[in-house]
Amino acid sequence: MIHWLKQEWMTLASKYTEDQQLISTYWNDIEMYYNSKGRYYHNLTHIYNMLKQAETIINDIDDYDAFRFSIWYHDIIYNSIKKNNEVKSAEFAINRLKSFNFDEKRIETVDNLIKSTEKHTIILNKNHDNAYLLDIDLSILGTNWEEYQNYIKNIRKEYAIYPDFMYKKGRKKAMQHFLEREPIYFTQLYQNKFEAQARQNIEREISTL
């Protein structure tokens, strides 16, 4: 997985700079941040799964490179006790992309795509890129129950600082919010593929909280 991810990063970044040292430095940053202590779900496996899904919908994405940069950086900053992770991740991405030969408007697109993951609401609606990014990010909700159980165990580990009574209350509120959305997923593809299972999983999880 790591080899594939590194190659993907190198190939993408090389389109916008010839500075191989810079590309390698940014890869090292990515690897360091996503492998940092306490990352049980928001790690390189999550990025890998999102990038692999992106490959399957490439023809539906308007700006595939901006889309992929958004995936790479959307969780680069992650601290379970902070509420500004998405904003900080967007700032991090902007800082890196400005040193590439990457158009200013496309940097702004990446900025907005990353920020949209904070509340999982669409900011950019001129195409389906934002909708697909959010749907891919939440695809874990619609996986089989065994995989979903592994996901919620890893999320609990990331919030280990909180005692059960606090965590369960917050988690239940967050998941109830998704259930109240109609539908959970924005694109027809992901609604067809994951909606029913996601609702079943979330209801099952809430019953255990």
Contacts in CASP RR format, 6 or more apart in sequence:
PFRMAT RR
TARGET T0000
AUTHOR 0000-0000-0000
METHOD contacts of the structure
MODEL  1
MIHWLKQEWMTLASKYTEDQQLISTYWNDIEMYYNSKGRYYHNLTHIYNM
LKQAETIINDIDDYDAFRFSIWYHDIIYNSIKKNNEVKSAEFAINRLKSF
NFDEKRIETVDNLIKSTEKHTIILNKNHDNAYLLDIDLSILGTNWEEYQN
YIKNIRKEYAIYPDFMYKKGRKKAMQHFLEREPIYFTQLYQNKFEAQARQ
NIEREISTL
1 44 0 8 1.000
1 45 0 8 1.000
1 48 0 8 1.000
2 31 0 8 1.000
2 44 0 8 1.000
4 48 0 8 1.000
5 44 0 8 1.000
5 47 0 8 1.000
5 48 0 8 1.000
5 51 0 8 1.000
6 27 0 8 1.000
6 31 0 8 1.000
8 51 0 8 1.000
8 68 0 8 1.000
9 23 0 8 1.000
9 26 0 8 1.000
9 27 0 8 1.000
9 30 0 8 1.000
9 72 0 8 1.000
10 23 0 8 1.000
10 27 0 8 1.000
12 65 0 8 1.000
12 68 0 8 1.000
12 69 0 8 1.000
12 72 0 8 1.000
13 23 0 8 1.000
13 26 0 8 1.000
13 27 0 8 1.000
13 100 0 8 1.000
14 20 0 8 1.000
14 23 0 8 1.000
15 65 0 8 1.000
16 97 0 8 1.000
16 100 0 8 1.000
16 101 0 8 1.000
16 102 0 8 1.000
17 23 0 8 1.000
17 99 0 8 1.000
17 100 0 8 1.000
17 101 0 8 1.000
22 99 0 8 1.000
26 96 0 8 1.000
29 76 0 8 1.000
29 96 0 8 1.000
30 44 0 8 1.000
30 72 0 8 1.000
30 76 0 8 1.000
31 44 0 8 1.000
33 76 0 8 1.000
33 77 0 8 1.000
33 78 0 8 1.000
34 42 0 8 1.000
34 43 0 8 1.000
34 44 0 8 1.000
34 47 0 8 1.000
34 75 0 8 1.000
34 76 0 8 1.000
35 43 0 8 1.000
35 44 0 8 1.000
38 157 0 8 1.000
38 158 0 8 1.000
39 78 0 8 1.000
39 158 0 8 1.000
40 153 0 8 1.000
40 154 0 8 1.000
40 155 0 8 1.000
40 157 0 8 1.000
40 158 0 8 1.000
41 151 0 8 1.000
41 154 0 8 1.000
41 155 0 8 1.000
41 158 0 8 1.000
42 75 0 8 1.000
42 78 0 8 1.000
42 158 0 8 1.000
46 75 0 8 1.000
47 71 0 8 1.000
47 72 0 8 1.000
47 75 0 8 1.000
49 139 0 8 1.000
49 140 0 8 1.000
50 71 0 8 1.000
50 136 0 8 1.000
50 137 0 8 1.000
50 139 0 8 1.000
51 68 0 8 1.000
51 71 0 8 1.000
51 72 0 8 1.000
53 136 0 8 1.000
53 139 0 8 1.000
54 61 0 8 1.000
54 64 0 8 1.000
54 67 0 8 1.000
54 68 0 8 1.000
54 71 0 8 1.000
54 132 0 8 1.000
54 136 0 8 1.000
57 132 0 8 1.000
57 189 0 8 1.000
58 64 0 8 1.000
60 128 0 8 1.000
60 132 0 8 1.000
60 189 0 8 1.000
61 67 0 8 1.000
61 127 0 8 1.000
61 128 0 8 1.000
61 129 0 8 1.000
61 132 0 8 1.000
62 126 0 8 1.000
62 127 0 8 1.000
62 128 0 8 1.000
62 129 0 8 1.000
63 106 0 8 1.000
63 109 0 8 1.000
63 127 0 8 1.000
63 129 0 8 1.000
65 106 0 8 1.000
66 106 0 8 1.000
66 109 0 8 1.000
66 110 0 8 1.000
66 113 0 8 1.000
66 129 0 8 1.000
67 113 0 8 1.000
67 129 0 8 1.000
67 132 0 8 1.000
67 133 0 8 1.000
69 93 0 8 1.000
69 97 0 8 1.000
69 102 0 8 1.000
69 110 0 8 1.000
70 93 0 8 1.000
70 109 0 8 1.000
70 110 0 8 1.000
70 113 0 8 1.000
70 114 0 8 1.000
70 133 0 8 1.000
71 133 0 8 1.000
71 136 0 8 1.000
72 93 0 8 1.000
73 89 0 8 1.000
73 90 0 8 1.000
73 92 0 8 1.000
73 93 0 8 1.000
73 96 0 8 1.000
73 110 0 8 1.000
73 114 0 8 1.000
74 86 0 8 1.000
74 89 0 8 1.000
74 113 0 8 1.000
74 114 0 8 1.000
74 117 0 8 1.000
74 133 0 8 1.000
74 137 0 8 1.000
75 85 0 8 1.000
75 89 0 8 1.000
75 117 0 8 1.000
76 89 0 8 1.000
76 92 0 8 1.000
76 93 0 8 1.000
77 85 0 8 1.000
77 88 0 8 1.000
77 89 0 8 1.000
77 92 0 8 1.000
78 85 0 8 1.000
78 89 0 8 1.000
79 85 0 8 1.000
80 158 0 8 1.000
80 159 0 8 1.000
80 161 0 8 1.000
81 161 0 8 1.000
82 88 0 8 1.000
85 118 0 8 1.000
86 114 0 8 1.000
86 115 0 8 1.000
86 117 0 8 1.000
86 118 0 8 1.000
87 115 0 8 1.000
87 118 0 8 1.000
89 114 0 8 1.000
90 110 0 8 1.000
90 111 0 8 1.000
90 114 0 8 1.000
90 115 0 8 1.000
93 107 0 8 1.000
93 110 0 8 1.000
93 111 0 8 1.000
93 114 0 8 1.000
94 107 0 8 1.000
94 110 0 8 1.000
94 111 0 8 1.000
97 106 0 8 1.000
97 107 0 8 1.000
97 110 0 8 1.000
98 107 0 8 1.000
109 124 0 8 1.000
109 129 0 8 1.000
112 123 0 8 1.000
112 124 0 8 1.000
112 130 0 8 1.000
113 123 0 8 1.000
113 124 0 8 1.000
113 129 0 8 1.000
113 130 0 8 1.000
113 133 0 8 1.000
115 123 0 8 1.000
116 122 0 8 1.000
116 123 0 8 1.000
116 124 0 8 1.000
116 130 0 8 1.000
116 133 0 8 1.000
116 134 0 8 1.000
117 133 0 8 1.000
117 134 0 8 1.000
117 137 0 8 1.000
120 134 0 8 1.000
120 137 0 8 1.000
120 138 0 8 1.000
121 134 0 8 1.000
122 130 0 8 1.000
122 131 0 8 1.000
122 134 0 8 1.000
122 186 0 8 1.000
123 130 0 8 1.000
124 130 0 8 1.000
125 131 0 8 1.000
128 187 0 8 1.000
131 186 0 8 1.000
131 187 0 8 1.000
132 186 0 8 1.000
132 187 0 8 1.000
132 190 0 8 1.000
134 186 0 8 1.000
135 185 0 8 1.000
135 186 0 8 1.000
135 187 0 8 1.000
135 189 0 8 1.000
135 190 0 8 1.000
135 194 0 8 1.000
136 190 0 8 1.000
138 178 0 8 1.000
138 184 0 8 1.000
138 185 0 8 1.000
138 198 0 8 1.000
139 190 0 8 1.000
139 194 0 8 1.000
140 147 0 8 1.000
140 148 0 8 1.000
140 151 0 8 1.000
141 148 0 8 1.000
141 178 0 8 1.000
141 184 0 8 1.000
141 194 0 8 1.000
141 198 0 8 1.000
141 201 0 8 1.000
141 202 0 8 1.000
142 148 0 8 1.000
142 194 0 8 1.000
142 195 0 8 1.000
142 197 0 8 1.000
142 198 0 8 1.000
142 201 0 8 1.000
143 151 0 8 1.000
143 194 0 8 1.000
143 197 0 8 1.000
143 201 0 8 1.000
144 197 0 8 1.000
145 201 0 8 1.000
145 204 0 8 1.000
148 201 0 8 1.000
148 205 0 8 1.000
152 205 0 8 1.000
155 171 0 8 1.000
156 167 0 8 1.000
159 167 0 8 1.000
159 171 0 8 1.000
168 209 0 8 1.000
171 205 0 8 1.000
171 209 0 8 1.000
172 206 0 8 1.000
172 209 0 8 1.000
175 202 0 8 1.000
175 205 0 8 1.000
175 206 0 8 1.000
176 206 0 8 1.000
178 184 0 8 1.000
178 198 0 8 1.000
178 202 0 8 1.000
179 199 0 8 1.000
179 202 0 8 1.000
179 203 0 8 1.000
179 206 0 8 1.000
183 191 0 8 1.000
183 195 0 8 1.000
184 191 0 8 1.000
184 194 0 8 1.000
184 195 0 8 1.000
184 198 0 8 1.000
184 199 0 8 1.000
185 191 0 8 1.000
185 194 0 8 1.000
185 195 0 8 1.000
185 198 0 8 1.000
END
